[in-house]
Amino acid sequence: MPNAILRAGPDTQGRPVSCANDTSSSAWPWQYIKLVNISKVTHTGCEDSPIGNIPTTKHSDSNDSNVETATGNFSISRSATSNHGTTIDIGFEFVYQATQSFDIKITYNGSASGGPDIDSSSNIRFVDNKAGGSASGFPSLSGSITRTLPASVVPALYSAALSVGIGIEFPDDICTPSSGSANASATLGIEFL
């Protein structure tokens, strides 16, 4: 385990600063920011317009950002469904200081299913803030990468995010709410090596 640098407090943006990969300290608990955003679009029927009936939808969003304390490896999983469109965005970010570099492994797994007709803009994407840290695919995407986080006497940031988005086309009878489903699930984890 790399030698930790005692942190002075939050960084200039108010994020907690953790000491290397030492999650055992109760005096200076290791902390990260967990981000969760879920957006759903529900097809509710139609409304009359000068050009004919147009579909109507209802949007719902839930956004959650919390500072969490880690006692070791950590992960997050979410799933959601709607009858028209579902997007899940999950992520982690943390700021650290360390006298030596250390390794972490990031594992990601996203999947989308639904129908009957899937919108061509549906996508799954993983990204982190290091060069070469992105991947995309559909209807599933999974993998892992190992990152060496360099020693840093000033607070250094690491972040990773996974986005799963799926939409389905409106039914032929746009006035009848869709009986289809747009299902999304996402899991993102960090392991200290």
C-alpha positions in Angstrom: 0.0 0.0 0.0 1.5 3.4 -0.9 2.3 5.8 1.8 -0.4 8.3 2.3 -0.1 12.0 2.5 -2.2 13.5 5.3 -4.9 15.5 3.6 -5.6 19.0 4.6 -9.3 18.8 3.8 -11.4 19.2 0.7 -10.0 20.3 -2.7 -10.6 23.7 -4.2 -14.0 22.5 -5.5 -15.1 21.1 -2.1 -14.6 17.4 -2.9 -13.2 15.3 -0.1 -9.5 14.3 -0.6 -8.6 10.7 0.2 -5.2 9.3 1.2 -3.8 6.9 -1.5 -5.7 3.6 -1.4 -5.9 3.4 2.4 -9.5 2.7 3.2 -8.8 1.5 6.8 -8.5 4.9 8.6 -11.3 5.9 10.8 -9.7 9.3 11.5 -9.5 10.1 7.8 -12.1 7.9 6.1 -11.6 7.3 2.4 -14.4 9.1 0.5 -15.7 9.3 -3.0 -18.7 11.0 -4.8 -21.3 8.7 -6.1 -23.4 10.0 -9.0 -26.7 8.5 -10.2 -29.1 10.0 -12.8 -32.1 8.1 -14.1 -34.3 9.5 -16.8 -37.5 7.9 -18.1 -39.9 9.0 -20.9 -43.3 7.4 -20.8 -45.7 7.4 -23.8 -49.0 8.5 -22.5 -51.2 8.7 -25.6 -51.7 11.5 -28.1 -53.1 15.0 -28.6 -54.9 16.6 -31.5 -52.9 19.2 -33.5 -53.5 21.1 -36.8 -51.4 18.4 -38.6 -53.2 15.5 -36.9 -52.5 13.4 -33.8 -49.1 13.7 -32.2 -47.8 11.4 -29.4 -47.7 12.7 -25.8 -45.1 11.8 -23.3 -44.3 12.3 -19.6 -40.7 12.8 -18.4 -39.4 11.9 -15.0 -35.8 12.4 -13.7 -34.1 11.4 -10.5 -30.7 12.8 -9.7 -28.6 11.8 -6.8 -25.0 12.9 -5.8 -23.7 11.8 -2.5 -20.3 11.7 -0.7 -19.8 8.1 0.4 -17.2 6.5 2.7 -15.4 3.4 1.4 -14.2 0.6 3.6 -12.7 -1.3 0.7 -13.8 -1.8 -2.9 -17.0 -0.2 -3.9 -19.7 -0.5 -6.7 -23.0 0.8 -7.8 -25.9 -0.9 -9.7 -29.1 0.5 -11.0 -31.9 -0.6 -13.3 -35.0 1.1 -14.7 -37.7 0.6 -17.3 -40.3 2.6 -19.1 -42.6 2.2 -22.2 -40.7 4.6 -24.4 -37.2 5.6 -23.3 -34.9 4.9 -20.4 -31.4 6.3 -19.6 -29.2 5.5 -16.6 -26.0 7.4 -15.9 -23.9 6.2 -13.0 -20.4 7.3 -12.0 -17.8 7.8 -9.3 -15.2 10.5 -8.8 -12.6 10.8 -6.1 -9.7 13.1 -5.3 -6.6 11.5 -3.7 -3.0 12.3 -2.6 -0.3 9.6 -2.4 3.5 9.4 -2.1 3.6 6.4 -4.5 1.5 5.4 -7.5 -1.2 2.8 -6.9 -3.5 0.6 -9.1 -7.3 0.3 -9.3 -9.4 -1.9 -11.5 -12.6 -0.5 -12.9 -15.3 -3.0 -14.0 -18.4 -1.9 -16.0 -21.4 -3.8 -17.2 -24.4 -2.2 -19.1 -27.3 -3.8 -20.8 -30.4 -2.7 -22.6 -33.4 -4.6 -23.9 -36.8 -3.8 -25.2 -39.0 -3.5 -28.2 -40.8 -4.0 -30.4 -38.8 -1.4 -32.4 -35.6 -0.1 -30.8 -34.6 3.5 -31.6 -31.3 3.7 -33.6 -29.9 6.3 -31.2 -29.8 3.8 -28.3 -26.3 3.4 -26.9 -24.2 2.2 -24.0 -21.0 4.1 -23.2 -18.2 3.8 -20.6 -15.7 6.6 -20.1 -13.1 7.6 -17.6 -10.9 10.7 -17.4 -7.7 9.0 -18.5 -6.5 8.8 -22.1 -8.0 5.8 -24.0 -10.6 5.3 -21.4 -13.8 4.9 -23.4 -15.8 2.1 -24.9 -19.3 1.9 -26.5 -21.6 -0.7 -27.8 -25.2 -1.9 -27.9 -27.3 -3.8 -26.6 -24.6 -4.8 -24.0 -21.2 -3.5 -23.0 -18.9 -5.0 -20.3 -15.3 -5.0 -19.5 -12.6 -3.9 -17.1 -9.5 -1.7 -17.2 -6.7 -1.2 -14.8 -5.5 2.3 -14.1 -2.2 3.3 -12.4 -2.9 6.5 -10.5 0.3 8.4 -10.2 1.8 9.8 -7.0 0.6 13.3 -6.3 1.3 15.7 -3.5 -1.5 18.0 -4.7 -5.1 16.6 -4.9 -5.5 14.6 -8.1 -8.9 13.6 -9.6 -10.1 10.3 -11.0 -13.6 9.7 -12.5 -15.4 7.0 -14.3 -19.0 6.8 -15.7 -21.3 4.4 -17.4 -24.3 5.5 -19.5 -27.0 3.1 -20.7 -29.7 4.6 -22.9 -32.5 2.8 -24.8 -35.5 4.1 -26.6 -38.3 2.4 -28.6 -40.4 3.8 -31.4 -43.9 4.9 -30.8 -46.5 2.3 -31.8 -48.5 2.7 -35.1 -51.5 3.7 -33.1 -49.9 6.6 -31.2 -53.1 7.4 -29.3 -52.8 4.1 -27.4 -50.0 4.2 -24.8 -47.1 1.9 -25.8 -47.2 -1.7 -24.5 -43.5 -2.1 -25.3 -40.7 -1.7 -22.8 -37.3 0.0 -22.7 -35.2 -1.6 -20.0 -31.7 -0.5 -18.9 -29.3 -1.7 -16.3 -25.8 -0.5 -15.3 -23.1 -1.6 -12.8 -19.8 0.1 -12.2 -17.2 -1.0 -9.6 -13.8 0.1 -8.3 -11.3 -2.4 -6.9 -8.1 -1.5 -5.2 -5.2 -3.8 -6.4 
